[in-house]
Amino acid sequence: MIVVLAFIAFVVLGLPIGFALGVAGVVGLFQMGGENFFALGPGKMFNGLNIFPFLAMPFFILAGEIMNHTGITSRLVLLAQVLVGHFRGGLAHTNMLASVFFAGLTGAATADAAAFGKTLVPAMVERGYKRDYACAVTAAGSIIGPTIPPSGLMVVYGSLMGVSIGGLFAAGILPGLIICAVCMAVIAIGAHANNLPQSEERARLPQIWSTFKQSILALFMPFIILGGILGGIVTPTEAASIAVAYALFIGVFIYRKISVNDLVAMLIRTARVTGVIFVIIAFASIVGWWLSFNQIPQAIASTILGVSDNRYVIIALIICLLLIIGMVMDITAILIILAPVLVPLTASVGLEPIHAGIIFVLALNISLMTPPVGACLFVLSSVTGEPLERIAAKLWPFLIAEVLVLFLFAFFEDLALFVPRLLGFA
């Protein structure tokens, strides 16, 4: 309880989540064996980071930075608009479809939210959409980014739990597409209630073809990443480095929009984002070891199994636990601390490792758009100036729809593993 209270106290005081975990970990080490145990801390931090696939994360982040800087975002948005802009609420549908295109470039929900918060939200407001609704649509679509590969969260999960990252990438494709389809259905159903603007004129085939040609270089990048990984040609880390090389080639030689100063700025931003993630992973490793030392995972598993031994009840309890904790804690920290606790529990009820992984990833991604600590909500609020509570009020239909998708893939294993089995990963 002392460790838990220390963590909660420092989070409430505003200490960044990574350092709050670090302080809680140090308190845990002292509780276990006094100051003599402090010497174990650096080793546990190093071992927590000394995992080769983690190198994929900074490469994917840098590739996304480069593609954003070259104006790829605007090209993808234009392609989405000519495809679905003729529906009522066309820009809302465009926002959602563009999130699918954008997912293959960055794999980060906050990057999606920031990019579209600066571009699509103002465009939607100018066309007659209410700002809070435009932000809600953007937040709902942003979690598609870390669901459809490449996904940094999948890299972390696969590395920690020894699960095929390629298999997790394959498992994320179908849920991401279904989330997009379901959210577009929510937009269509609520079009009259939200007084969305009438549809634009349907784009003709020559216009669609012309826009597609302008976007083809951006669309080719996900095929490089996924084709290489799913085809067994390269590892996720190698695919990420190839993605950086491809993005640099396009930015320097095709679009000619990257200078040395631009590249330095992008490297700094990549280092900052990666640093935040790695600090959380390092300190969470101490807390994770403390949990294992005190046999807390076994206690939690026994408690859950004491409620029921029914497979679906246990899955539902795990999902509820992840969603509730995700409302108040960083999702990377949750994954590192709780995955070693809960994954063995999923194995005990017969879940495939990839199936369990996609449940974790989907649940934690949804946490990115749930108040009070949803990262995407904070990004959109800061970028657009819209109060967080107003965005959250418009978000609930999308949130309900995405939770239903989560339970659909959690309860139906054949659906969750359809693509991985098709590609030989399960």
C-alpha positions in Angstrom: 0.0 0.0 0.0 2.9 2.3 0.7 4.2 1.9 -2.9 0.7 2.4 -4.4 0.0 5.5 -2.2 3.4 7.0 -3.1 2.7 6.5 -6.8 -0.8 8.1 -6.5 0.5 11.0 -4.4 3.2 12.0 -6.9 0.8 11.7 -9.9 -1.7 13.9 -8.1 1.1 16.4 -7.3 1.7 16.6 -11.1 4.9 14.6 -11.4 5.3 13.1 -14.8 4.1 9.5 -14.9 7.5 8.1 -15.7 9.1 9.7 -12.6 6.2 8.9 -10.4 6.8 5.3 -11.3 10.5 5.7 -10.6 9.8 7.1 -7.1 7.3 4.3 -6.4 9.8 1.8 -7.6 12.5 3.2 -5.3 10.0 3.1 -2.4 9.3 -0.6 -3.3 13.0 -1.5 -3.3 13.4 0.1 0.1 10.3 -1.7 1.4 11.7 -5.0 0.1 15.2 -4.9 1.6 16.2 -1.4 2.7 18.9 0.7 1.1 20.9 -2.4 0.1 18.3 -3.1 -2.6 18.8 0.3 -4.3 21.7 -1.1 -6.2 19.3 -3.4 -8.1 17.4 -0.5 -9.6 19.8 0.5 -12.5 20.1 -3.2 -13.5 16.4 -3.6 -13.7 16.0 -0.4 -15.7 18.7 -1.5 -18.2 17.2 -4.9 -18.6 13.8 -3.3 -19.2 15.1 -1.4 -22.1 17.7 -3.9 -23.4 15.2 -5.4 -25.9 16.2 -5.2 -29.6 12.7 -4.6 -31.1 12.3 -1.5 -29.0 14.6 0.2 -31.6 11.7 0.1 -34.0 9.8 2.8 -32.0 12.2 5.8 -32.6 12.5 4.8 -36.3 8.7 4.7 -36.8 8.4 8.0 -34.9 11.0 9.6 -37.1 9.5 8.2 -40.3 6.2 9.8 -39.3 7.8 13.1 -38.5 9.4 13.2 -42.0 6.2 12.2 -43.8 4.3 14.9 -41.9 6.8 17.6 -42.8 6.7 16.8 -46.5 3.0 17.6 -46.7 1.8 14.0 -47.0 -1.0 14.7 -44.5 -2.7 17.1 -46.8 -2.5 14.7 -49.8 -4.0 11.9 -47.8 -6.8 14.1 -46.6 -7.6 15.2 -50.1 -7.7 11.6 -51.3 -10.1 10.7 -48.4 -12.3 13.7 -49.3 -12.7 12.7 -53.0 -13.7 9.2 -51.9 -16.2 10.0 -49.1 -16.8 13.7 -49.2 -20.1 13.4 -51.1 -21.8 11.9 -48.1 -23.7 14.2 -45.6 -21.1 15.3 -43.1 -18.5 14.6 -45.8 -15.6 16.2 -43.8 -16.4 14.1 -40.8 -16.2 11.0 -42.9 -13.1 12.3 -44.5 -11.5 12.8 -41.1 -12.2 9.1 -40.2 -10.9 7.7 -43.5 -7.8 9.9 -43.4 -7.1 8.4 -40.0 -6.8 5.0 -41.7 -4.4 6.3 -44.3 -2.4 8.2 -41.7 -2.2 5.1 -39.4 0.2 3.4 -41.8 2.6 6.2 -41.5 3.0 7.0 -37.8 1.1 4.5 -35.7 0.7 7.1 -33.0 -2.7 8.4 -31.9 -1.4 11.7 -30.5 0.4 12.4 -33.8 -2.9 11.8 -35.6 -4.8 14.0 -33.2 -2.3 16.8 -33.4 -2.0 16.8 -37.2 -5.8 16.7 -37.8 -6.4 19.1 -34.9 -4.4 21.7 -36.8 -5.7 21.0 -40.3 -9.1 19.2 -40.4 -10.7 20.6 -37.3 -10.4 24.3 -38.5 -11.6 23.2 -42.0 -14.6 21.5 -40.5 -15.5 24.5 -38.3 -15.2 26.7 -41.4 -17.7 24.4 -43.2 -20.3 24.7 -40.4 -19.4 21.9 -38.0 -19.3 22.7 -34.3 -15.8 22.7 -32.9 -16.5 20.2 -30.1 -18.0 17.7 -32.6 -15.1 18.1 -35.0 -12.7 17.5 -32.1 -14.7 14.4 -31.0 -14.6 12.9 -34.5 -10.8 13.5 -34.6 -10.3 11.9 -31.2 -12.4 8.9 -32.2 -10.5 8.4 -35.4 -7.1 9.0 -33.8 -7.0 5.6 -32.0 -7.1 3.9 -35.4 -3.4 5.0 -35.7 -2.0 2.6 -33.0 -4.4 -0.2 -34.0 -3.5 -0.5 -37.7 0.2 -1.3 -38.0 2.8 0.0 -37.5 1.9 0.3 -33.8 4.3 1.3 -31.0 2.1 -0.3 -28.4 2.2 -3.6 -30.3 6.0 -3.4 -30.4 6.1 -3.0 -26.7 3.7 -5.8 -26.0 5.3 -8.2 -28.4 8.8 -7.5 -27.0 7.8 -7.9 -23.4 5.6 -10.9 -23.8 7.6 -12.8 -26.5 4.7 -12.6 -28.9 5.2 -12.2 -32.7 5.1 -8.5 -33.5 4.3 -9.4 -37.1 1.4 -11.5 -35.9 0.1 -8.6 -33.7 0.5 -6.2 -36.7 -1.6 -8.7 -38.8 -4.2 -8.9 -36.0 -4.6 -5.1 -35.9 -5.6 -4.6 -39.5 -9.2 -5.8 -39.3 -10.1 -4.1 -36.0 -8.7 -0.8 -37.3 -10.8 -1.0 -40.5 -14.0 -2.0 -38.5 -13.5 0.8 -36.0 -13.4 3.2 -39.0 -16.5 1.7 -40.5 -18.4 1.7 -37.2 -17.5 5.4 -36.5 -18.5 6.4 -40.0 -21.9 4.7 -39.3 -22.2 6.7 -36.0 -21.5 9.9 -38.1 -24.2 8.9 -40.6 -26.8 8.0 -38.0 -26.2 11.3 -36.1 -26.0 13.5 -39.1 -29.4 15.1 -38.7 -29.2 15.3 -34.9 -25.8 17.1 -35.1 -27.0 19.2 -38.1 -24.0 18.2 -40.3 -23.6 20.0 -43.6 -25.1 18.5 -46.7 -23.0 16.4 -49.0 -20.7 17.9 -51.7 -20.8 16.9 -55.3 -19.5 13.4 -55.9 -16.0 13.4 -57.3 -15.7 12.1 -60.9 -13.3 9.2 -61.8 -10.6 11.4 -63.4 -10.4 13.5 -60.2 -10.2 10.5 -58.0 -7.4 9.0 -60.2 -5.5 12.3 -60.2 -5.7 12.6 -56.5 -4.7 9.0 -56.0 -1.6 9.5 -58.2 -0.6 12.5 -56.0 -0.9 10.3 -52.8 0.6 7.1 -54.1 4.1 7.7 -52.7 2.5 8.1 -49.2 0.3 5.0 -49.6 3.3 2.9 -50.7 5.0 3.3 -47.4 2.6 1.1 -45.4 3.0 -1.6 -48.0 6.8 -1.4 -47.6 6.4 -1.8 -43.8 3.7 -4.4 -43.7 4.8 -6.3 -46.8 8.3 -6.7 -45.4 7.2 -7.8 -41.9 4.2 -10.0 -42.8 6.2 -11.5 -45.7 9.0 -12.5 -43.3 11.5 -10.5 -45.3 12.5 -8.1 -42.5 12.1 -7.7 -38.8 10.0 -4.8 -37.4 13.2 -2.9 -36.5 14.6 -3.4 -40.0 11.2 -2.4 -41.6 11.2 0.8 -39.4 14.7 1.8 -40.6 13.7 1.2 -44.2 10.6 3.4 -43.6 12.9 6.2 -42.5 15.2 5.8 -45.5 12.1 5.8 -47.8 10.6 8.9 -46.1 14.0 10.7 -46.4 14.3 9.9 -50.1 10.8 11.2 -50.8 11.3 14.3 -48.7 14.8 15.2 -50.1 14.7 14.1 -53.7 11.0 14.0 -54.7 9.2 16.8 -52.7 12.5 18.7 -51.9 11.0 20.0 -48.6 13.6 18.9 -46.1 16.6 21.0 -45.2 19.4 20.1 -42.7 17.7 22.4 -40.1 14.4 20.6 -40.6 16.0 17.2 -40.1 17.7 18.3 -36.9 14.4 19.6 -35.6 12.7 16.3 -36.4 15.5 14.3 -34.8 15.1 16.4 -31.6 11.3 15.8 -31.6 11.8 12.1 -32.1 14.4 12.0 -29.2 11.9 13.8 -26.9 9.0 11.4 -27.7 11.2 8.3 -27.5 12.8 9.6 -24.3 9.4 9.9 -22.6 8.4 6.4 -23.6 11.7 4.9 -22.6 11.7 6.6 -19.2 8.3 5.1 -18.5 9.5 1.7 -19.6 12.7 1.8 -17.6 11.0 2.9 -14.3 8.0 0.6 -14.9 10.4 -2.3 -15.1 11.3 -1.7 -11.4 7.7 -1.6 -10.4 7.0 -4.7 -12.4 9.8 -6.6 -10.7 8.5 -5.4 -7.3 5.1 -6.8 -8.2 6.6 -10.1 -9.1 8.8 -10.3 -6.0 5.7 -9.8 -3.8 3.7 -12.3 -5.8 1.0 -9.6 -6.5 0.2 -11.0 -10.0 -0.7 -14.4 -8.5 -2.9 -12.6 -5.9 -4.7 -10.7 -8.6 -5.1 -13.8 -10.8 -6.5 -15.7 -7.8 -9.0 -12.9 -7.1 -10.3 -12.8 -10.6 -10.5 -16.6 -10.9 -12.4 -16.5 -7.5 -15.1 -14.5 -9.2 -15.6 -16.9 -12.0 -13.8 -19.5 -14.1 -15.9 -18.7 -17.2 -13.8 -17.7 -20.1 -16.0 -14.8 -21.2 -16.5 -13.4 -17.7 -12.7 -13.3 -17.1 -12.1 -11.6 -20.5 -14.8 -9.0 -19.6 -13.2 -8.4 -16.2 -9.8 -7.9 -17.8 -11.2 -5.5 -20.3 -13.1 -3.5 -17.6 -9.9 -3.3 -15.5 -7.8 -2.0 -18.4 -10.5 0.6 -19.4 -10.8 1.8 -15.8 -7.1 2.1 -15.1 -6.6 3.6 -18.6 -8.8 6.5 -17.6 -6.2 7.6 -15.0 -2.8 6.2 -16.1 -0.5 6.2 -19.1 -1.1 3.3 -21.4 2.5 2.3 -21.8 3.0 2.1 -18.1 -0.2 0.0 -17.8 1.0 -2.4 -20.4 4.4 -2.9 -18.8 3.0 -3.4 -15.3 -0.2 -5.3 -16.0 0.6 -7.4 -19.1 2.9 -9.8 -17.1 0.1 -10.0 -14.5 -2.9 -10.6 -16.7 -1.5 -12.4 -19.8 -0.9 -15.6 -17.9 -4.5 -15.4 -16.8 -5.7 -15.2 -20.4 -3.6 -18.2 -21.2 -5.2 -20.2 -18.4 -8.6 -19.7 -20.1 -7.2 -20.8 -23.5 -6.6 -17.5 -25.3 -4.0 -17.4 -28.0 -1.1 -15.0 -27.3 -1.9 -12.9 -30.3 -5.6 -12.8 -29.4 -4.8 -11.7 -25.9 -2.4 -9.1 -27.3 -5.0 -7.5 -29.6 -7.4 -7.3 -26.7 -4.8 -5.4 -24.6 -3.9 -3.1 -27.5 -7.5 -2.2 -28.4 -8.5 -1.6 -24.7 -5.6 0.6 -24.1 -6.0 2.5 -27.3 -9.6 3.3 -26.4 -8.2 4.7 -23.1 -6.4 7.4 -25.1 -9.8 9.1 -25.7 -11.4 8.6 -22.3 -11.4 11.4 -19.7 -9.9 12.5 -17.4 -6.4 11.5 -18.7 -7.0 10.7 -22.3 -3.9 11.8 -24.1 -5.7 12.5 -27.4 -8.3 14.7 -25.6 -5.5 16.8 -24.1 -3.7 17.2 -27.4 -6.9 18.3 -29.2 -7.9 20.6 -26.4 -4.4 22.3 -26.5 -4.3 22.5 -30.3 -7.8 23.8 -30.9 -8.6 25.6 -27.6 -11.8 23.6 -27.1 -12.5 22.7 -23.5 -11.8 19.0 -22.8 -15.2 18.4 -21.1 -17.0 19.7 -24.2 -15.1 17.3 -26.5 -15.8 14.4 -24.1 -19.5 15.2 -24.1 -19.7 14.8 -27.9 -17.5 11.7 -27.8 -19.7 9.2 -26.0 -21.5 7.7 -29.1 -18.1 6.9 -30.7 -16.7 5.6 -27.4 -19.7 3.2 -27.0 -19.3 2.0 -30.6 -15.5 1.4 -30.2 -16.0 -0.5 -26.9 -18.5 -2.7 -28.7 -15.9 -3.4 -31.4 -13.4 -4.3 -28.6 -15.8 -6.9 -27.1 -16.6 -8.3 -30.5 -12.9 -9.1 -31.1 -12.4 -10.2 -27.5 -15.3 -12.7 -27.6 -14.9 -14.1 -31.2 -11.5 -15.6 -31.5 -12.0 -16.6 -35.2 -12.6 -13.0 -36.1 -9.6 -11.7 -34.1 -7.3 -14.3 -35.6 -8.7 -14.3 -39.1 -5.9 -12.2 -40.7 -3.0 -13.7 -38.6 -4.1 -17.2 -39.5 -4.5 -16.2 -43.2 -0.8 -15.1 -43.1 0.4 -18.0 -41.1 1.0 -16.3 -37.7 -1.5 -18.3 -35.7 
